[in-house]
Amino acid sequence: MTEWFSVCQGAHQNCISTPSVFNLFAEVITREALHGFTVGIMIGKKYGMLINAQKTKVMTTTTDEVINVEVDGKPLEQVNSFV
C-alpha cells in the first residue's frame, strides 16, 4: 500500500473513467469489509431484493477456484463465463 494522500478533486461528470473508478472503489471497500468473513451474507429480504436460486449463477475468473454460494439453502451453479 502507498502512503495516504488527500484528494482535492473528484472525477468529472460524464468522464468515461468514472464508472470504472467507482467500481474499483466499491470492490476494494467490499473486500476489506468481508476480509476473513466466512459465515455468509444476509441480503435480500431486508432490502426488498429477492434472489431466484434457479436463475442465478456464480462466475469465477479461474477454473480451480471453488466458491460455495447458497440462496435459501440451495447451492448456486458455478460457471466460468456467461453465454
WOURKA-V452367 format. One record per pair of residues at least 12 apart in sequence whose C-alpha atoms are under 7 Angstrom apart, sorted by the first residue. I is the first residue (numbers start at 1). J is the second residue. D is the distance in Angstrom with one decimal. If there is no record, write none. Layout:
I & J & D
I & J & D
This chain:
53 & 71 & 5.8
53 & 74 & 6.7
53 & 76 & 6.2
56 & 76 & 6.5
57 & 76 & 5.6
57 & 77 & 5.0
57 & 78 & 5.8
57 & 79 & 6.8
58 & 76 & 6.5
58 & 77 & 6.1
58 & 78 & 4.7
58 & 79 & 6.1
59 & 78 & 5.8
59 & 79 & 4.9
59 & 80 & 5.4
59 & 81 & 6.4
60 & 79 & 6.6
60 & 80 & 5.5
61 & 80 & 6.3
63 & 80 & 6.7
